[in-house]
Amino acid sequence: MRRVTTSRQMKESDRAAMEIMGMPSAVLMERAALAAADVLWEEDFDLERVLVLCGGGNNGGDGIALARMLHLAGVNVSVCMTGNPAHRSEENKMQQKIAENYGTTFVNNPVLQEYTTIVDSVFGIGLSRNLSEEYRDLFAQVNESPAGVLAIDIPSGVDADTGRLMGGAIKADVTVTFAFAKPGLLLYPGASCAGKVKVCDIGIYEHRRVHYQPAVFSMEEKDLIRIPARDPAGNKGTFGKVLLIAGSSAMEGALYLASLSCFRMGAGMVKAFTHRINRDILLRQIPETMVSCYDDRGFDKEMLSSDIQWADVIGIGPGLGQSDMALELLRYVTENCQKPLVIDADGLNLLGSHPELFQNIKGSCIVTPHMGEMSRLTGQTVQEIAADRIAAAGELAKKRRVTCVLKDACTVTACRDGRFVINTTGNSGMATAGSGDVLTGMILGLLAAGMDAEEAAYCAVWLHGKAGDRARDTMGEASLLAEDIISAIPEVLKKSVWGQGRKNYERRDNCGIM
């Protein structure tokens, strides 16, 4: 897992590198500038004429140092200082003096349309208030220019902790950030301003004296080694038995998608507890599925109890509806199930109107709300949730003692132990009917394999996005269907670290803890 740091944590890490480890601030600034220069070359920016926009803080100092390096490399580069000169940091002033000594050009009131590349080093991660009209106008001009844009650390105007836009923001083609990614680079709308994100090592690492709370991470493919290896001597029972309570008389599609994706993730047996009208349809589509039925008159509690005892994991909600029958099914499951439980879709809507059912849950539980369902679960508006997705997911996970998978363009998984995982896979084509049902089946498949709730949740989210990305490459984003995601699961699993075998794989952390 890669650590993702808030602005406070990054500042503490920066201070630990300087004050505890003895790394001079000027060295960190030079390394940041060198990393930014490397990215300009690696990403094939047009360096015919470069403008570096610099603020008065240390982020601006990084930009000045970068301009000096480009000048010495023969690039036609100019620096434009922004903001109040009286508020400039000492490191910033030092970098300007060095740059001037080397003959670097400084300009006022540049015509942005004349540059082929613009580097944004105005604010960095320290911005805590909305932009003034002066900066909003400047950033709008940058966004309207034909130049390629590189942002240093974070696009100016993006809140580093939430991804919120502070009245406006520069839209970068590439962002080079240092030591760790920041939540605002991964969460929308900030992610739409960041472009391609490159995390570079400049000599700042995790330190025991830094308080990394909230503990935020992003997953990498190597983390799939957390999925248990399949037993070559196993049988269908070995690989997990899943009970899926889903599909009302008018919503058999959700049941089909969740069941099939569960099988594709490796579950040995899947049993559907569904309305009788869905039985023949499901068995024609997925003959491997076992089926227990209820009808409009009610459900057999002894049958459902027996099915719960049979299963290793239980899922409830996709296409279930919000009828009195659906409510009684959810109530019975929460009162009588001690197995790992996944609640999705209509199950969440029922929980929203009957939150007392949370108190019945006895085992580990994963809830998978999209933003609208999250609003009904918490009473917050979608806008309030979107303003700080990490805080919203964490509050629900803590209050209800569940793992919360808050689904959005960038899904956040809040674990019961206080960790957060921000997902980095997926695309807009996955915003299609049934995509959430596929994710539910994938989570159930990993739970059936023996994973704990937190790991099953964030690994499934990552694989779901990866399968969506692979399906996009074939189908395009606009044409992508939920079934296309399922069809891509086998190839994604087969080509993953997990699918290719584990014996030669060594687990390495991105940064050591000192």
C-alpha positions in Angstrom: 0.0 0.0 0.0 1.2 3.5 -0.8 0.7 6.1 1.9 -1.3 9.1 1.0 -0.7 12.2 3.2 -2.8 15.1 4.2 -1.3 18.6 4.1 -0.7 18.5 7.8 1.0 15.1 7.6 3.1 16.2 4.7 4.3 19.2 6.6 5.2 17.1 9.6 7.1 14.6 7.4 8.9 17.5 5.8 9.8 18.9 9.2 10.9 15.5 10.5 13.3 15.1 7.5 14.9 18.5 8.3 14.8 18.7 12.1 15.2 15.1 13.1 17.1 13.5 10.2 19.2 16.6 9.4 18.2 17.0 5.8 18.8 20.7 4.8 15.7 22.5 3.4 17.8 23.7 0.5 18.7 20.1 -0.5 15.0 19.1 -0.5 14.2 22.1 -2.7 16.9 21.2 -5.1 15.8 17.6 -5.3 12.2 18.7 -5.9 13.3 20.9 -8.7 15.4 18.2 -10.2 12.4 15.8 -10.1 10.2 18.4 -11.8 12.8 18.9 -14.5 13.0 15.1 -15.1 9.2 15.0 -15.5 9.3 17.8 -18.0 11.7 15.8 -20.1 10.1 12.4 -19.6 6.6 13.6 -20.4 7.7 15.3 -23.6 6.6 18.8 -22.8 7.3 21.3 -25.5 10.2 23.4 -24.0 10.6 25.8 -26.8 9.4 28.6 -24.5 8.7 28.0 -20.8 7.0 30.2 -18.1 7.3 29.3 -14.4 4.6 30.9 -12.3 5.9 31.1 -8.7 4.3 32.0 -5.4 6.1 33.4 -2.4 6.3 30.2 -0.4 8.6 27.1 -0.7 6.5 25.7 -3.5 7.4 28.9 -5.4 11.0 28.3 -4.4 10.9 24.9 -6.0 9.7 26.6 -9.2 12.5 29.2 -9.2 15.1 26.4 -8.7 13.5 24.5 -11.6 13.7 27.6 -13.8 17.4 28.1 -13.0 18.1 24.4 -14.0 16.2 24.8 -17.2 18.0 28.0 -18.0 21.4 26.3 -17.4 20.3 23.5 -19.7 19.7 26.0 -22.5 15.9 26.2 -22.3 14.2 29.6 -23.0 12.6 30.0 -19.6 11.1 32.9 -17.7 9.9 33.3 -14.1 6.9 35.3 -13.1 6.5 36.0 -9.3 3.0 36.3 -8.0 1.6 37.5 -4.7 2.8 40.0 -2.1 6.6 40.3 -2.1 6.5 41.1 1.7 5.2 37.6 2.4 7.9 35.6 0.7 9.7 32.9 2.6 13.5 33.1 3.2 14.1 30.0 1.0 12.1 31.6 -1.8 14.2 34.7 -1.6 17.4 32.7 -1.5 16.4 30.7 -4.7 15.6 34.0 -6.5 19.0 35.4 -5.6 20.7 32.2 -6.9 18.7 32.2 -10.1 19.5 35.8 -10.8 23.2 35.1 -10.2 23.0 32.5 -12.9 21.2 34.9 -15.3 17.7 33.4 -15.1 15.1 35.7 -16.6 12.3 37.2 -14.4 9.3 38.9 -16.1 6.2 40.8 -15.1 2.8 40.6 -16.8 3.7 37.8 -19.3 1.4 37.1 -22.2 0.5 33.4 -21.5 -0.5 32.6 -25.1 3.1 33.0 -26.1 4.4 30.0 -24.1 4.6 26.4 -25.0 4.8 25.1 -21.4 3.6 26.7 -18.1 4.8 25.4 -14.8 2.5 26.0 -11.8 4.3 26.5 -8.5 2.1 29.2 -7.0 0.5 27.7 -3.9 1.3 24.0 -3.3 -0.5 22.1 -0.6 -0.7 25.0 1.9 -3.7 26.8 0.4 -6.4 27.1 3.1 -8.8 29.8 1.7 -10.7 30.6 -1.4 -8.8 32.3 -4.2 -8.9 36.1 -4.7 -10.3 37.5 -7.9 -6.7 38.2 -9.1 -5.7 34.5 -8.8 -9.0 33.2 -10.3 -8.3 35.4 -13.4 -4.7 34.3 -13.6 -5.6 30.6 -13.4 -8.4 31.0 -16.0 -5.8 32.5 -18.4 -3.5 29.5 -17.8 -6.4 27.1 -18.5 -7.3 29.0 -21.7 -3.7 29.0 -23.0 -2.5 26.4 -25.5 0.5 25.6 -23.3 1.1 22.2 -21.7 0.9 22.6 -17.9 3.0 21.0 -15.2 1.9 21.5 -11.6 4.4 21.2 -8.8 3.1 19.2 -5.8 -0.6 20.0 -6.5 -2.5 22.2 -9.0 -2.9 25.6 -7.4 -6.4 26.1 -6.2 -7.1 22.4 -5.3 -7.6 21.6 -1.6 -4.9 19.0 -0.8 -7.0 17.1 1.7 -10.4 16.9 -0.1 -10.0 17.7 -3.7 -12.3 20.7 -3.4 -11.7 23.6 -5.7 -11.0 26.8 -3.8 -12.9 29.1 -6.1 -11.0 27.9 -9.2 -7.8 25.9 -10.0 -5.2 25.4 -12.6 -5.8 22.4 -14.8 -2.5 20.5 -15.2 -1.6 17.9 -17.8 0.9 16.4 -15.3 1.4 16.9 -11.6 4.7 16.0 -10.0 4.3 15.5 -6.2 6.8 14.6 -3.6 7.2 11.7 -1.2 3.5 10.8 -1.1 0.4 11.4 -3.1 -2.2 13.8 -1.5 -5.9 13.0 -1.2 -6.8 16.1 -3.3 -4.8 14.6 -6.3 -6.9 11.4 -6.2 -10.4 12.7 -5.2 -12.6 14.6 -7.6 -12.9 17.4 -8.7 -9.2 17.8 -7.8 -8.2 14.7 -9.7 -9.6 16.2 -12.9 -7.2 19.1 -12.5 -4.2 17.0 -11.6 -3.9 15.1 -14.9 -1.2 12.4 -14.7 0.2 12.2 -11.2 3.9 11.3 -10.7 5.1 10.7 -7.1 8.8 11.4 -6.8 11.3 10.6 -4.0 13.2 13.7 -2.8 14.4 12.4 0.6 11.3 12.6 2.7 10.0 9.3 4.2 7.7 8.0 6.9 8.8 8.8 10.4 7.7 7.3 13.7 7.2 10.8 15.2 4.8 11.8 12.5 1.1 11.4 13.5 -0.3 9.7 10.4 -4.0 10.0 11.3 -6.2 9.7 9.4 -4.2 6.8 7.9 -4.9 7.1 4.2 -3.5 4.8 1.5 -3.9 3.9 -2.1 -3.6 0.3 -3.3 -1.1 -1.1 -5.8 -1.3 -4.3 -7.8 1.3 -6.0 -5.6 -1.3 -5.8 -2.7 -3.3 -8.5 -4.5 -0.9 -11.0 -2.8 -3.3 -10.5 0.2 -5.8 -12.7 -1.7 -5.3 -16.3 -0.4 -3.7 -18.7 -2.8 -6.0 -21.3 -4.2 -5.5 -24.8 -2.8 -4.6 -27.2 -5.7 -6.3 -30.0 -3.8 -9.4 -27.9 -3.0 -13.0 -28.6 -3.9 -16.0 -26.3 -4.5 -16.6 -26.1 -0.8 -13.0 -25.1 -0.2 -13.4 -22.0 -2.3 -16.3 -20.6 -0.5 -20.1 -20.8 -0.4 -22.0 -17.6 -1.0 -25.6 -16.8 -0.2 -27.0 -13.9 -2.2 -30.4 -12.6 -1.1 -31.4 -10.4 -4.1 -33.8 -9.9 -7.0 -37.4 -9.0 -6.5 -40.0 -10.0 -9.0 -39.0 -7.1 -11.3 -35.2 -6.9 -10.7 -33.7 -10.2 -11.7 -30.8 -8.4 -13.6 -29.1 -7.3 -10.5 -29.2 -10.8 -9.1 -27.7 -12.2 -12.4 -24.8 -9.6 -12.4 -23.9 -10.1 -8.8 -24.0 -13.9 -9.0 -21.9 -14.1 -12.2 -19.3 -11.7 -10.9 -19.1 -13.7 -7.7 -18.4 -16.9 -9.6 -15.8 -15.1 -11.8 -13.9 -14.0 -8.7 -13.5 -17.7 -7.8 -16.3 -18.5 -5.4 -16.9 -22.3 -5.4 -20.7 -22.2 -4.8 -23.3 -19.5 -5.1 -26.9 -19.9 -3.9 -29.5 -17.2 -4.7 -32.4 -16.6 -2.3 -34.8 -14.8 -4.6 -38.4 -14.3 -5.7 -39.8 -17.5 -7.4 -40.3 -15.7 -10.7 -36.6 -15.3 -11.1 -35.7 -19.0 -10.7 -36.0 -20.3 -14.2 -34.5 -17.1 -15.7 -31.4 -17.3 -13.4 -30.8 -21.0 -14.0 -30.9 -20.5 -17.8 -28.4 -17.7 -17.5 -26.1 -19.3 -14.9 -26.9 -23.0 -14.5 -24.2 -23.3 -11.9 -26.3 -21.3 -9.4 -28.4 -22.9 -6.7 -31.7 -21.3 -5.9 -34.0 -21.0 -2.9 -37.2 -19.1 -3.4 -39.9 -17.0 -1.7 -43.1 -15.6 -3.2 -45.5 -12.8 -2.5 -47.0 -14.7 0.4 -43.8 -14.6 2.4 -40.5 -16.5 2.9 -39.8 -19.7 4.7 -37.7 -18.7 7.8 -36.5 -22.3 8.3 -35.2 -22.4 4.7 -33.5 -19.0 5.0 -32.0 -20.0 8.4 -30.7 -23.3 6.8 -29.2 -21.3 3.9 -27.5 -18.8 6.2 -26.0 -21.7 8.1 -24.8 -23.3 4.9 -23.1 -20.2 3.6 -19.7 -18.8 4.4 -20.6 -15.3 3.4 -23.9 -13.5 2.7 -24.9 -10.6 0.5 -28.2 -8.8 0.5 -29.8 -6.0 -1.4 -29.2 -6.0 -5.2 -32.6 -5.7 -6.9 -34.3 -6.6 -3.6 -36.8 -3.8 -3.7 -38.1 -1.8 -0.7 -41.3 -3.7 0.0 -42.4 -4.9 3.4 -41.1 -8.4 2.3 -37.7 -6.9 1.6 -37.6 -5.2 4.9 -38.5 -8.4 6.8 -35.8 -10.3 4.8 -33.2 -7.7 5.9 -34.4 -7.7 9.4 -34.2 -11.5 9.6 -30.7 -11.5 8.2 -29.3 -8.9 10.5 -30.9 -10.6 13.5 -29.7 -14.2 12.6 -26.5 -13.9 10.7 -23.1 -14.0 12.3 -21.3 -14.6 9.0 -19.5 -11.9 7.0 -22.2 -9.7 5.4 -22.3 -7.4 2.4 -25.3 -4.9 2.2 -25.8 -3.1 -1.0 -28.5 -1.2 -3.1 -32.0 -1.7 -1.7 -30.6 -3.1 1.5 -28.9 0.2 2.1 -32.1 2.2 1.3 -33.9 0.1 3.8 -31.2 0.7 6.4 -31.5 4.4 5.7 -35.2 4.4 6.7 -34.6 1.8 9.5 -31.2 2.6 11.0 -32.0 0.5 14.1 -31.2 -2.6 12.0 -27.5 -1.7 12.2 -27.7 -2.6 15.9 -28.6 -6.2 15.0 -25.5 -6.8 13.0 -23.2 -9.3 14.8 -20.4 -10.2 12.4 -18.2 -8.2 10.0 -20.3 -6.1 7.6 -19.5 -4.2 4.5 -21.8 -1.5 3.2 -21.4 -0.2 -0.4 -23.3 3.1 -0.8 -23.1 5.4 -3.8 -23.5 9.1 -3.0 -27.3 9.1 -3.0 -27.5 6.0 -0.8 -24.9 7.5 1.5 -27.1 10.6 1.8 -30.0 8.5 2.9 -27.8 6.6 5.4 -26.3 9.7 7.0 -28.9 12.4 6.6 -26.2 14.6 4.9 -26.7 16.1 1.5 -24.7 14.8 -1.4 -22.9 18.1 -1.6 -21.9 17.8 2.1 -20.6 14.3 1.6 -18.7 15.3 -1.6 -17.0 18.1 0.3 -15.1 15.6 2.4 -15.6 12.0 1.3 -13.0 10.6 3.7 -14.6 12.2 6.7 -18.1 11.1 5.6 -17.1 7.5 5.0 -15.0 7.3 8.2 -17.9 8.7 10.3 -20.3 6.0 9.1 -17.8 3.2 9.5 -17.1 4.3 13.1 -20.7 5.0 14.1 -22.1 1.8 12.6 -19.0 -0.4 13.1 -18.9 -1.4 9.5 -16.5 -1.2 6.5 -17.9 1.5 4.3 -17.2 1.5 0.5 -18.3 4.9 -0.6 -18.7 4.5 -4.3 -18.0 7.5 -6.6 -15.7 8.4 -9.5 -13.0 7.8 -6.9 -14.2 5.3 -4.4 -13.1 5.6 -0.7 -13.0 2.5 1.5 -13.2 3.4 5.3 -12.1 0.5 7.4 -13.3 -0.2 10.9 -9.8 0.3 12.3 -9.6 3.8 11.0 -7.7 3.3 7.8 -8.8 4.7 4.5 -8.0 3.4 1.0 -8.6 5.7 -2.0 -9.0 3.8 -5.2 -7.1 4.8 -8.3 -8.5 2.5 -11.0 -11.6 2.8 -13.1 -13.2 5.2 -15.6 -16.4 7.1 -16.4 -17.7 4.2 -18.5 -18.3 2.3 -15.3 -21.0 4.8 -14.4 -23.6 2.4 -15.9 -26.5 0.4 -14.6 -25.4 -2.8 -12.8 -21.8 -1.8 -12.2 -22.5 -1.7 -8.4 -24.1 -5.1 -8.5 -20.9 -6.4 -10.1 -18.8 -4.9 -7.3 -21.0 -6.6 -4.7 -20.4 -10.0 -6.3 -16.7 -9.4 -6.5 -16.5 -8.5 -2.8 -18.5 -11.6 -1.9 -16.1 -13.7 -4.0 -13.0 -12.4 -2.1 -14.8 -12.9 1.2 -15.6 -16.5 0.2 -11.8 -16.9 -0.5 -11.2 -16.2 3.2 -10.2 -12.5 3.1 -11.2 -10.3 6.0 -13.8 -7.6 5.3 -11.4 -4.6 4.9 -9.0 -6.3 2.5 -11.8 -7.9 0.5 -13.5 -4.5 0.1 -10.6 -2.5 -1.1 -9.1 -5.3 -3.2 -12.4 -5.9 -4.9 -12.8 -2.1 -5.6 -9.3 -2.0 -7.2 -10.0 -5.1 -9.3 -13.4 -3.8 -10.3 -11.9 -0.6 -11.6 -9.1 -2.5 -13.3 -11.6 -4.7 -15.1 -13.5 -1.6 -16.1 -10.3 -0.1 -17.5 -9.7 -3.3 -19.5 -13.3 -3.3 -20.8 -12.9 0.3 -21.8 -9.9 -0.5 -23.9 -12.0 -2.9 -25.9 -15.5 -1.2 -25.8 -14.8 2.5 -25.2 -16.2 4.4 -22.3 -19.5 5.4 -23.7 -20.4 1.8 -24.8 -19.3 0.0 -21.7 -21.9 -2.2 -19.9 -21.8 -3.9 -16.6 -21.4 -7.3 -18.3 -18.3 -6.0 -20.0 -16.7 -5.5 -16.6 -17.5 -9.1 -15.7 -16.1 -10.4 -19.0 -12.8 -8.6 -18.2 -12.4 -10.1 -14.7 -10.7 -13.4 -15.8 -8.1 -11.6 -17.8 -7.4 -9.0 -15.1 -7.0 -11.8 -12.5 -4.9 -13.9 -14.8 -2.5 -11.0 -15.6 -2.3 -9.7 -12.0 0.5 -10.4 -9.6 -1.8 -12.8 -7.8 -2.8 -14.7 -10.9 0.8 -15.1 -12.1 2.0 -16.7 -8.9 3.5 -15.6 -5.7 6.6 -17.7 -5.0 9.1 -15.2 -6.6 7.4 -12.1 -5.3 8.8 -10.0 -2.6 6.7 -7.5 -0.7 8.5 -4.1 -0.6 7.2 -1.0 1.0 7.4 2.2 -1.0 9.2 4.0 1.8 10.8 2.7 4.9 9.8 3.9 8.4 12.6 5.5 10.3 
